[in-house]
Protein backbone atom coordinates (compact mmCIF):
# COMPACT_ATOMS: atom_id res chain seq x y z
CA UNK A 1 0.00 0.00 0.00
CA UNK A 2 1.40 3.37 -1.02
CA UNK A 3 1.27 5.26 2.25
CA UNK A 4 2.68 8.74 2.54
CA UNK A 5 4.72 7.49 5.49
CA UNK A 6 4.30 5.04 8.32
CA UNK A 7 3.84 7.43 11.22
CA UNK A 8 4.64 11.03 10.29
CA UNK A 9 1.34 12.19 8.88
CA UNK A 10 0.92 15.59 7.26
CA UNK A 11 -2.35 17.47 7.47
CA UNK A 12 -4.36 17.49 4.26
CA UNK A 13 -7.77 18.67 3.12
CA UNK A 14 -11.02 17.86 4.86
CA UNK A 15 -12.88 14.97 3.28
CA UNK A 16 -15.84 17.29 2.60
CA UNK A 17 -13.50 19.50 0.57
CA UNK A 18 -12.21 16.47 -1.33
CA UNK A 19 -15.80 15.43 -2.05
CA UNK A 20 -16.75 18.82 -3.47
CA UNK A 21 -13.78 18.96 -5.81
CA UNK A 22 -14.07 15.31 -6.87
CA UNK A 23 -17.74 15.77 -7.71
CA UNK A 24 -16.84 18.52 -10.18
CA UNK A 25 -14.25 16.24 -11.79
CA UNK A 26 -16.66 13.37 -12.38
CA UNK A 27 -19.41 15.74 -13.50
CA UNK A 28 -17.14 17.12 -16.23
CA UNK A 29 -16.83 13.60 -17.58
CA UNK A 30 -20.43 12.47 -17.09
CA UNK A 31 -23.29 14.84 -17.99
CA UNK A 32 -25.78 12.69 -16.07
CA UNK A 33 -24.26 13.65 -12.72
CA UNK A 34 -26.51 16.12 -10.89
CA UNK A 35 -26.37 17.65 -7.42
CA UNK A 36 -28.94 18.36 -4.72
CA UNK A 37 -28.29 20.26 -1.51
CA UNK A 38 -30.32 21.40 1.48
CA UNK A 39 -29.23 25.02 1.96
CA UNK A 40 -25.72 24.04 3.11
CA UNK A 41 -23.75 23.93 -0.13
CA UNK A 42 -21.05 26.29 1.19
CA UNK A 43 -20.45 23.86 4.06
CA UNK A 44 -20.89 20.57 2.22
CA UNK A 45 -18.71 21.96 -0.59
CA UNK A 46 -21.41 21.21 -3.14
CA UNK A 47 -20.93 24.90 -3.95
CA UNK A 48 -18.12 24.00 -6.37
CA UNK A 49 -20.55 21.90 -8.37
CA UNK A 50 -23.27 24.56 -8.23
CA UNK A 51 -20.96 27.23 -9.61
CA UNK A 52 -19.73 25.14 -12.53
CA UNK A 53 -23.00 23.37 -13.34
CA UNK A 54 -25.83 25.70 -12.27
CA UNK A 55 -28.40 23.99 -14.51
CA UNK A 56 -27.57 20.61 -12.98
CA UNK A 57 -27.77 21.80 -9.37
CA UNK A 58 -30.98 21.74 -7.32
CA UNK A 59 -31.18 23.82 -4.14
CA UNK A 60 -33.83 22.16 -2.00
CA UNK A 61 -33.78 24.43 1.03
CA UNK A 62 -34.02 23.14 4.59
CA UNK A 63 -36.06 20.13 3.51
CA UNK A 64 -33.84 17.07 3.59
CA UNK A 65 -36.65 14.55 3.16
CA UNK A 66 -37.86 16.33 0.02
CA UNK A 67 -34.27 16.47 -1.24
CA UNK A 68 -33.92 12.69 -0.94
CA UNK A 69 -37.22 12.13 -2.73
CA UNK A 70 -36.17 14.56 -5.48
CA UNK A 71 -32.91 12.65 -5.83
CA UNK A 72 -34.85 9.41 -6.22
CA UNK A 73 -36.99 10.96 -8.91
CA UNK A 74 -33.95 12.22 -10.79
CA UNK A 75 -32.39 8.78 -10.58
CA UNK A 76 -35.50 7.25 -12.11
CA UNK A 77 -35.01 9.48 -15.16
CA UNK A 78 -31.47 8.19 -15.68
CA UNK A 79 -29.57 10.88 -13.81
CA UNK A 80 -26.88 10.16 -11.21
CA UNK A 81 -27.88 12.34 -8.27
CA UNK A 82 -25.56 13.23 -5.40
CA UNK A 83 -27.69 14.51 -2.51
CA UNK A 84 -25.75 16.23 0.22
CA UNK A 85 -26.22 17.76 3.66
CA UNK A 86 -24.80 17.36 7.15
CA UNK A 87 -24.95 13.66 8.04
CA UNK A 88 -27.26 14.25 10.99
CA UNK A 89 -29.77 16.00 8.73
CA UNK A 90 -29.72 13.86 5.60
CA UNK A 91 -29.71 10.55 7.48
CA UNK A 92 -31.95 11.36 10.43
CA UNK A 93 -34.48 13.63 8.71
CA UNK A 94 -34.29 11.85 5.39
CA UNK A 95 -34.31 8.26 6.60
CA UNK A 96 -37.94 7.47 5.78
CA UNK A 97 -37.46 8.68 2.21
CA UNK A 98 -34.14 6.86 1.95
CA UNK A 99 -35.98 3.72 2.97
CA UNK A 100 -39.07 4.04 0.80
CA UNK A 101 -37.92 5.99 -2.27
CA UNK A 102 -34.29 4.84 -2.58
CA UNK A 103 -33.55 1.52 -0.85
CA UNK A 104 -36.90 -0.20 -1.42
CA UNK A 105 -37.07 0.47 -5.20
CA UNK A 106 -33.29 0.16 -5.49
CA UNK A 107 -32.67 3.43 -7.31
CA UNK A 108 -29.30 4.98 -8.11
CA UNK A 109 -28.90 7.73 -5.47
CA UNK A 110 -25.63 8.80 -3.87
CA UNK A 111 -25.99 10.27 -0.38
CA UNK A 112 -23.13 12.37 0.97
CA UNK A 113 -23.17 13.27 4.65
CA UNK A 114 -20.67 15.88 5.80
CA UNK A 115 -19.80 17.21 9.26
CA UNK A 116 -19.99 13.65 10.58
CA UNK A 117 -19.00 12.59 14.08
CA UNK A 118 -18.04 14.84 16.99
CA UNK A 119 -14.98 16.48 15.44
CA UNK A 120 -17.19 19.31 14.16
CA UNK A 121 -16.42 20.82 17.58
CA UNK A 122 -18.11 24.17 18.13
CA UNK A 123 -21.05 23.31 15.85
CA UNK A 124 -22.40 21.45 18.86
CA UNK A 125 -24.18 18.19 19.72
CA UNK A 126 -27.36 18.88 17.74
CA UNK A 127 -25.30 18.66 14.55
CA UNK A 128 -22.98 15.81 15.61
CA UNK A 129 -23.95 12.70 13.69
CA UNK A 130 -22.96 9.59 15.60
CA UNK A 131 -25.74 7.29 14.32
CA UNK A 132 -25.38 7.89 10.58
CA UNK A 133 -23.39 4.76 9.73
CA UNK A 134 -25.82 2.54 11.62
CA UNK A 135 -28.74 4.03 9.72
CA UNK A 136 -26.97 3.74 6.38
CA UNK A 137 -25.95 0.13 6.99
CA UNK A 138 -29.56 -0.68 7.82
CA UNK A 139 -30.63 0.21 4.26
CA UNK A 140 -30.68 -2.93 2.07
CA UNK A 141 -28.61 -2.61 -1.08
CA UNK A 142 -26.59 0.37 0.13
CA UNK A 143 -22.81 0.61 0.00
CA UNK A 144 -21.48 2.53 3.01
CA UNK A 145 -18.09 4.27 2.83
CA UNK A 146 -16.15 6.28 5.42
CA UNK A 147 -12.85 7.44 3.86
CA UNK A 148 -9.82 8.39 5.93
CA UNK A 149 -8.40 11.16 3.77
CA UNK A 150 -8.74 13.21 0.59
CA UNK A 151 -7.24 10.52 -1.64
CA UNK A 152 -9.69 7.89 -0.46
CA UNK A 153 -12.58 10.34 -0.75
CA UNK A 154 -11.80 11.15 -4.37
CA UNK A 155 -11.65 7.43 -5.14
CA UNK A 156 -14.99 6.88 -3.40
CA UNK A 157 -16.73 9.64 -5.36
CA UNK A 158 -15.48 8.24 -8.65
CA UNK A 159 -16.49 4.71 -7.70
CA UNK A 160 -19.94 5.86 -6.57
CA UNK A 161 -20.48 7.59 -9.91
CA UNK A 162 -19.72 4.41 -11.81
CA UNK A 163 -21.60 2.08 -9.46
CA UNK A 164 -25.34 1.54 -9.87
CA UNK A 165 -27.10 1.55 -6.52
CA UNK A 166 -27.52 3.43 -3.27
CA UNK A 167 -24.34 4.77 -1.66
CA UNK A 168 -23.71 6.62 1.59
CA UNK A 169 -20.43 8.52 1.72
CA UNK A 170 -19.40 9.87 5.13
CA UNK A 171 -17.27 13.01 5.17
CA UNK A 172 -15.97 15.26 7.92
CA UNK A 173 -15.62 18.97 8.61
CA UNK A 174 -12.04 19.16 9.85
CA UNK A 175 -8.84 18.80 7.88
CA UNK A 176 -7.37 15.32 8.31
CA UNK A 177 -3.92 13.76 7.85
CA UNK A 178 -3.05 12.40 4.44
CA UNK A 179 -2.87 8.63 4.74
CA UNK A 180 -2.43 7.62 1.11
CA UNK A 181 -0.09 8.62 -1.66
CA UNK A 182 -1.81 10.13 -4.68
CA UNK A 183 -1.42 6.92 -6.69
CA UNK A 184 -2.66 4.58 -3.95
CA UNK A 185 -5.23 1.97 -4.90
CA UNK A 186 -8.48 2.25 -2.98
CA UNK A 187 -10.80 -0.65 -3.70
CA UNK A 188 -14.32 -0.24 -2.36
CA UNK A 189 -15.32 -3.29 -0.35
CA UNK A 190 -11.70 -4.23 0.38
CA UNK A 191 -9.92 -3.20 3.59
CA UNK A 192 -6.48 -1.66 3.18
CA UNK A 193 -3.53 -3.06 5.11
CA UNK A 194 -1.61 0.04 6.18
CA UNK A 195 0.89 -1.61 8.49
CA UNK A 196 1.75 -5.28 9.05
CA UNK A 197 1.77 -6.63 12.59
CA UNK A 198 1.69 -9.86 14.55
CA UNK A 199 0.44 -9.04 18.09
CA UNK A 200 -2.78 -7.07 17.65
CA UNK A 201 -4.87 -5.59 14.82
CA UNK A 202 -6.07 -2.00 14.95
CA UNK A 203 -9.19 -1.54 12.81
CA UNK A 204 -10.57 1.90 11.97
CA UNK A 205 -12.32 4.15 9.48
CA UNK A 206 -12.40 7.89 8.93
CA UNK A 207 -10.25 10.13 11.11
CA UNK A 208 -9.51 7.29 13.55
CA UNK A 209 -7.24 5.67 10.96
CA UNK A 210 -4.59 8.31 11.66
CA UNK A 211 -4.98 7.77 15.40
CA UNK A 212 -4.41 4.04 14.91
CA UNK A 213 -1.23 4.71 12.95
CA UNK A 214 -0.01 6.91 15.80
CA UNK A 215 -0.99 4.21 18.28
CA UNK A 216 0.97 1.65 16.27
CA UNK A 217 4.06 3.83 16.61
CA UNK A 218 3.63 4.05 20.38
CA UNK A 219 3.06 0.29 20.65
CA UNK A 220 6.11 -0.38 18.51
CA UNK A 221 8.19 1.54 21.04
CA UNK A 222 6.95 -0.94 23.67
CA UNK A 223 7.88 -3.91 21.50
CA UNK A 224 4.30 -4.60 20.42
CA UNK A 225 3.72 -5.20 16.72
CA UNK A 226 0.38 -3.73 15.62
CA UNK A 227 -1.30 -4.39 12.31
CA UNK A 228 -3.41 -1.46 11.05
CA UNK A 229 -6.42 -1.91 8.76
CA UNK A 230 -8.37 0.91 7.16
CA UNK A 231 -11.86 -0.52 6.79
CA UNK A 232 -13.20 2.36 4.72
CA UNK A 233 -16.13 0.27 3.45
CA UNK A 234 -18.46 -0.72 6.26
CA UNK A 235 -20.91 -2.35 3.87
CA UNK A 236 -20.11 -4.68 2.22
CA UNK A 237 -17.61 -5.58 4.93
CA UNK A 238 -14.32 -7.24 4.03
CA UNK A 239 -14.87 -10.22 6.30
CA UNK A 240 -12.07 -12.26 4.76
CA UNK A 241 -9.34 -9.74 5.60
CA UNK A 242 -10.73 -9.21 9.09
CA UNK A 243 -10.94 -12.94 9.78
CA UNK A 244 -7.36 -13.42 8.60
CA UNK A 245 -6.23 -10.62 10.93
CA UNK A 246 -8.08 -12.18 13.84
CA UNK A 247 -6.50 -15.57 13.25
CA UNK A 248 -2.99 -14.20 12.67
CA UNK A 249 -2.79 -11.60 15.47
CA UNK A 250 -5.31 -13.06 17.92
CA UNK A 251 -6.65 -9.73 19.19
CA UNK A 252 -8.33 -6.65 17.73
CA UNK A 253 -9.22 -3.06 18.57
CA UNK A 254 -11.90 -1.28 16.54
CA UNK A 255 -11.76 2.53 16.72
CA UNK A 256 -14.39 4.84 15.29
CA UNK A 257 -15.97 8.28 15.64
CA UNK A 258 -19.42 6.76 16.02
CA UNK A 259 -21.60 5.02 18.58
CA UNK A 260 -19.99 1.72 19.57
CA UNK A 261 -23.40 0.07 19.86
CA UNK A 262 -24.09 -0.04 16.14
CA UNK A 263 -21.07 1.05 14.11
CA UNK A 264 -18.09 -0.69 12.57
CA UNK A 265 -17.19 -2.46 15.81
CA UNK A 266 -20.57 -4.16 15.99
CA UNK A 267 -20.30 -5.24 12.36
CA UNK A 268 -16.78 -6.60 12.85
CA UNK A 269 -17.82 -8.48 15.98
CA UNK A 270 -20.79 -10.00 14.18
CA UNK A 271 -18.61 -11.13 11.29
CA UNK A 272 -15.85 -12.58 13.47
CA UNK A 273 -18.30 -14.38 15.73
CA UNK A 274 -19.10 -16.48 12.67
CA UNK A 275 -15.63 -16.78 11.17
CA UNK A 276 -12.78 -16.21 13.64
CA UNK A 277 -13.67 -15.25 17.22
CA UNK A 278 -10.94 -13.31 19.04
CA UNK A 279 -10.62 -10.89 21.98
CA UNK A 280 -11.83 -7.42 20.91
CA UNK A 281 -11.85 -3.93 22.38
CA UNK A 282 -13.90 -0.99 21.12
CA UNK A 283 -13.03 2.69 20.96
CA UNK A 284 -16.02 4.89 20.19
CA UNK A 285 -18.89 6.84 21.66
CA UNK A 286 -21.42 5.71 24.24
CA UNK A 287 -23.29 8.98 24.61
CA UNK A 288 -23.87 12.29 22.89
CA UNK A 289 -20.95 14.68 23.14
CA UNK A 290 -20.87 18.41 23.85
CA UNK A 291 -19.63 21.52 22.15
CA UNK A 292 -15.92 22.31 22.19
CA UNK A 293 -12.90 22.56 19.95
CA UNK A 294 -12.45 20.02 17.15
CA UNK A 295 -9.39 18.74 19.02
CA UNK A 296 -10.77 18.91 22.56
CA UNK A 297 -14.07 17.11 22.03
CA UNK A 298 -12.59 13.87 20.60
CA UNK A 299 -9.94 13.91 23.33
CA UNK A 300 -12.57 14.22 26.07
CA UNK A 301 -14.53 11.29 24.68
CA UNK A 302 -11.57 8.97 24.26
CA UNK A 303 -10.95 9.14 20.51
CA UNK A 304 -7.16 9.42 20.69
CA UNK A 305 -4.14 7.27 19.95
CA UNK A 306 -3.53 6.94 23.71
CA UNK A 307 -6.93 5.34 24.14
CA UNK A 308 -6.21 2.98 21.25
CA UNK A 309 -2.90 2.00 22.87
CA UNK A 310 -4.61 1.23 26.17
CA UNK A 311 -7.28 -0.83 24.40
CA UNK A 312 -4.61 -2.76 22.51
CA UNK A 313 -2.89 -3.67 25.77
CA UNK A 314 -6.21 -4.92 27.18
CA UNK A 315 -6.94 -7.01 24.10
CA UNK A 316 -3.47 -8.58 24.15
CA UNK A 317 -3.84 -9.34 27.87
CA UNK A 318 -7.12 -11.11 27.23
CA UNK A 319 -5.51 -13.10 24.44
CA UNK A 320 -2.79 -14.27 26.80
CA UNK A 321 -5.15 -15.19 29.67
Phi and psi in degrees as a GROMACS rama.xvg file:
@    title "Ramachandran Plot"
@    xaxis  label "Phi"
@    yaxis  label "Psi"
@TYPE xy
-84.9322  81.4322  UNK-2
-78.6065  156.406  UNK-3
-67.1102  -39.3083  UNK-4
-170.222  166.083  UNK-5
-69.6287  -49.7592  UNK-6
-126.708  -30.2459  UNK-7
-85.2706  97.153  UNK-8
-101.788  128.23  UNK-9
-93.4086  145.115  UNK-10
-71.6468  133.592  UNK-11
-120.209  -160.061  UNK-12
-74.6951  158.106  UNK-13
-67.4569  150.542  UNK-14
-67.0406  -27.119  UNK-15
-65.4857  -37.8662  UNK-16
-64.9216  -43.5901  UNK-17
-62.8531  -38.526  UNK-18
-60.0161  -50.0941  UNK-19
-58.2797  -42.5341  UNK-20
-74.2074  -37.3579  UNK-21
-66.6848  -35.0663  UNK-22
-62.9998  -39.5597  UNK-23
-62.6068  -41.301  UNK-24
-61.2735  -48.1107  UNK-25
-71.0709  -30.5126  UNK-26
-69.2575  -30.5365  UNK-27
-64.5287  -30.2636  UNK-28
-89.5226  -27.5138  UNK-29
-128.842  107.864  UNK-30
-69.1803  -9.85714  UNK-31
-82.7752  -10.7807  UNK-32
-72.1944  126.641  UNK-33
-129.283  162.14  UNK-34
-127.417  141.815  UNK-35
-129.335  137.782  UNK-36
-140.186  158.536  UNK-37
-114.376  61.913  UNK-38
65.7655  26.8946  UNK-39
-136.037  25.4703  UNK-40
-61.9291  -29.863  UNK-41
-71.4713  -21.0178  UNK-42
-94.8316  -39.4005  UNK-43
-77.3511  -12.2163  UNK-44
71.9852  15.5287  UNK-45
-68.018  -12.3719  UNK-46
-59.178  -31.844  UNK-47
-61.3826  -43.1624  UNK-48
-65.6537  -44.3584  UNK-49
-61.1926  -37.894  UNK-50
-70.0287  -38.2325  UNK-51
-85.6122  -28.9827  UNK-52
-129.72  64.7145  UNK-53
-61.5248  -29.3386  UNK-54
-81.6683  -8.60918  UNK-55
-109.989  9.43012  UNK-56
-112.666  135.112  UNK-57
-122.453  110.999  UNK-58
-86.199  115.82  UNK-59
-98.2881  -5.56675  UNK-60
72.469  -172.946  UNK-61
-79.6783  72.1795  UNK-62
-152.578  70.8522  UNK-63
-62.996  -37.8107  UNK-64
-63.4065  -43.6435  UNK-65
-63.223  -37.6626  UNK-66
-60.6701  -44.3861  UNK-67
-62.5735  -44.2443  UNK-68
-64.4226  -38.9333  UNK-69
-62.4302  -42.7882  UNK-70
-59.2405  -40.7704  UNK-71
-62.8499  -42.123  UNK-72
-63.9313  -41.2513  UNK-73
-62.5956  -39.9372  UNK-74
-62.4941  -36.161  UNK-75
-70.0008  -14.8007  UNK-76
-95.0912  2.87564  UNK-77
101.037  0.0133261  UNK-78
-79.7547  164.962  UNK-79
-115.871  88.3989  UNK-80
-83.3934  134.011  UNK-81
-105.662  114.671  UNK-82
-105.718  131.133  UNK-83
-136.783  141.018  UNK-84
-165.371  -177.764  UNK-85
-59.2091  144.354  UNK-86
-56.1139  -41.06  UNK-87
-64.4329  -28.8123  UNK-88
-84.3729  -50.4347  UNK-89
-68.3686  -35.3529  UNK-90
-83.7648  -44.9775  UNK-91
-73.6815  -51.1394  UNK-92
-75.6573  -29.5062  UNK-93
-96.8018  6.04641  UNK-94
-63.1522  -41.1255  UNK-95
-61.1696  -40.8543  UNK-96
-72.0259  -34.6362  UNK-97
-61.1289  -37.2881  UNK-98
-71.202  -49.4199  UNK-99
-90.3396  -29.4855  UNK-100
-105.876  -12.2476  UNK-101
-117.02  -60.6603  UNK-102
-69.5588  -45.0621  UNK-103
-62.9701  -48.8565  UNK-104
-81.8995  -8.37986  UNK-105
69.0924  43.8359  UNK-106
-90.1846  166.44  UNK-107
-92.6756  71.5301  UNK-108
-112.559  136.689  UNK-109
-108.79  120.065  UNK-110
-105.643  124.916  UNK-111
-117.901  115.617  UNK-112
-104.311  122.216  UNK-113
-106.511  176.248  UNK-114
55.1386  41.1347  UNK-115
-79.9589  157.601  UNK-116
73.4835  -161.908  UNK-117
-104.142  -2.78084  UNK-118
-75.4174  2.33611  UNK-119
-70.3402  -14.7679  UNK-120
64.2667  -111.738  UNK-121
-66.0758  -15.0616  UNK-122
-61.6704  -25.148  UNK-123
93.058  166.645  UNK-124
-65.3398  -27.526  UNK-125
-66.3179  -19.3997  UNK-126
-111.962  5.43531  UNK-127
-86.0473  114.959  UNK-128
-94.6726  111.162  UNK-129
-120.925  7.4601  UNK-130
-116.856  -4.03822  UNK-131
-60.738  -40.321  UNK-132
-69.1023  -36.2125  UNK-133
-63.0719  -43.7996  UNK-134
-64.6931  -43.8226  UNK-135
-64.7351  -42.2595  UNK-136
-67.0065  -21.5744  UNK-137
-76.8608  -10.7155  UNK-138
-87.0637  113.372  UNK-139
-57.2221  138.164  UNK-140
85.0519  -6.9444  UNK-141
-83.4491  144.001  UNK-142
-99.9368  133.945  UNK-143
-121.75  121.054  UNK-144
-127.635  134.42  UNK-145
-131.389  88.5899  UNK-146
-73.6791  153.54  UNK-147
-88.7889  -25.1538  UNK-148
-153.114  -174.891  UNK-149
-66.8794  -35.1248  UNK-150
-64.6706  -47.3001  UNK-151
-65.9971  -34.1849  UNK-152
-66.0799  -44.9384  UNK-153
-59.5979  -41.628  UNK-154
-63.8174  -38.6144  UNK-155
-66.982  -40.8543  UNK-156
-63.4285  -43.9287  UNK-157
-64.4357  -43.6465  UNK-158
-62.7063  -43.6149  UNK-159
-61.5229  -36.2205  UNK-160
-63.8865  -38.4092  UNK-161
-84.3046  -20.6898  UNK-162
-86.8532  136.698  UNK-163
-93.5492  119.968  UNK-164
140.481  168.821  UNK-165
-68.0161  137.688  UNK-166
-136.341  137.508  UNK-167
-115.5  123.504  UNK-168
-113.684  120.942  UNK-169
-96.8513  122.875  UNK-170
-125.003  161.003  UNK-171
-117.454  167.806  UNK-172
-82.9288  -43.3605  UNK-173
-81.4479  154.821  UNK-174
-64.9952  145.116  UNK-175
-130.09  156.386  UNK-176
-61.4204  148.527  UNK-177
-82.1848  118.086  UNK-178
-91.551  -40.8313  UNK-179
-108.745  146.19  UNK-180
-69.1175  158.35  UNK-181
-58.8562  -28.9866  UNK-182
-98.1611  13.737  UNK-183
-66.0672  147.061  UNK-184
-91.5463  122.185  UNK-185
-116.155  109.999  UNK-186
-105.616  115.179  UNK-187
-63.1588  132.358  UNK-188
92.6542  -3.7143  UNK-189
-125.817  120.446  UNK-190
-65.979  147.337  UNK-191
-101.438  126.696  UNK-192
-81.1279  110.97  UNK-193
-91.4585  -36.413  UNK-194
-141.045  137.912  UNK-195
-77.384  159.814  UNK-196
-173.604  156.445  UNK-197
-117.174  -17.4366  UNK-198
-99.3417  -31.5807  UNK-199
-160.149  151.165  UNK-200
-112.07  128.348  UNK-201
-101.982  119.62  UNK-202
-113.381  132.81  UNK-203
-155.123  171  UNK-204
-144.342  163.919  UNK-205
61.5751  -145.175  UNK-206
-67.5871  -16.4876  UNK-207
-75.1558  -10.4634  UNK-208
-62.826  -45.6435  UNK-209
-61.7103  -39.8395  UNK-210
-64.6841  -34.609  UNK-211
-70.1281  -35.3096  UNK-212
-64.9464  -40.6297  UNK-213
-65.6781  -39.0659  UNK-214
-63.5815  -38.8558  UNK-215
-60.9986  -37.6663  UNK-216
-64.9939  -43.2971  UNK-217
-65.6462  -40.5499  UNK-218
-67.1073  -36.9283  UNK-219
-59.8997  -36.9191  UNK-220
-65.5027  -21.9475  UNK-221
-92.6494  -0.869223  UNK-222
86.3391  15.9835  UNK-223
-103.659  126.85  UNK-224
-94.9044  111.955  UNK-225
-108.122  127.114  UNK-226
-84.0954  140.944  UNK-227
-122.528  125.785  UNK-228
-117.726  128.667  UNK-229
-94.0243  104.481  UNK-230
-96.31  74.9717  UNK-231
-70.5738  -22.7593  UNK-232
-105.481  109.291  UNK-233
-80.452  -25.8719  UNK-234
-150.566  118.576  UNK-235
-71.6301  143.554  UNK-236
-85.7409  138.741  UNK-237
-80.3459  77.4781  UNK-238
-66.0912  -33.4599  UNK-239
-62.8332  -46.9745  UNK-240
-66.2336  -39.5987  UNK-241
-66.1571  -42.0384  UNK-242
-64.1969  -40.2112  UNK-243
-62.2314  -41.5096  UNK-244
-64.1634  -40.5311  UNK-245
-63.8847  -41.8273  UNK-246
-69.3251  -37.997  UNK-247
-84.2765  -30.521  UNK-248
-106.918  -23.9107  UNK-249
79.8014  -0.456023  UNK-250
-159.473  147.469  UNK-251
-139.187  151.007  UNK-252
-125.825  128.368  UNK-253
-108.912  124.061  UNK-254
-120.9  130.465  UNK-255
-155.68  153.173  UNK-256
-93.5305  67.0888  UNK-257
-164.341  164.1  UNK-258
-59.9876  133.399  UNK-259
-71.6115  -22.4957  UNK-260
-64.5626  -27.4945  UNK-261
-149.153  26.0103  UNK-262
-104.006  -146.376  UNK-263
-61.4486  -41.0099  UNK-264
-56.9523  -43.5521  UNK-265
-64.3359  -38.5644  UNK-266
-69.505  -39.6099  UNK-267
-65.6631  -44.1441  UNK-268
-61.1744  -41.2657  UNK-269
-62.6117  -43.4643  UNK-270
-66.7294  -44.2982  UNK-271
-74.8963  -23.9304  UNK-272
-61.5332  -30.6111  UNK-273
-84.3849  -34.7995  UNK-274
-111.113  -39.3594  UNK-275
-161.131  74.3486  UNK-276
-57.7002  140.426  UNK-277
-157.616  156.61  UNK-278
-57.3316  135.329  UNK-279
-134.642  146.681  UNK-280
-124.707  155.406  UNK-281
-130.004  126.176  UNK-282
-108.915  121.828  UNK-283
178.439  -161.622  UNK-284
-104.348  144.027  UNK-285
-119.448  -1.64011  UNK-286
-155.557  171.991  UNK-287
-72.8651  146.149  UNK-288
-91.7538  -167.494  UNK-289
-132.516  172.68  UNK-290
-74.0844  147.314  UNK-291
176.177  -166.698  UNK-292
-76.4891  155.709  UNK-293
-60.1291  -23.3342  UNK-294
-88.4967  -39.9095  UNK-295
-71.767  -36.9997  UNK-296
-65.4157  -51.0054  UNK-297
-58.7901  -36.3057  UNK-298
-64.3557  -42.0613  UNK-299
-63.4319  -34.1198  UNK-300
-100.037  19.0257  UNK-301
80.609  21.8759  UNK-302
-100.214  61.6439  UNK-303
-132.217  164.931  UNK-304
-61.6143  -33.2474  UNK-305
-62.9281  -39.5476  UNK-306
-66.8969  -36.108  UNK-307
-65.6956  -41.5187  UNK-308
-59.8134  -47.3233  UNK-309
-61.833  -40.2366  UNK-310
-66.1307  -37.9484  UNK-311
-63.0457  -41.4021  UNK-312
-61.2717  -41.2901  UNK-313
-65.0456  -42.3918  UNK-314
-63.9305  -42.0622  UNK-315
-65.1244  -39.4165  UNK-316
-62.9174  -39.294  UNK-317
-67.4142  -34.865  UNK-318
-63.3527  -38.2911  UNK-319
-79.3785  -19.1915  UNK-320
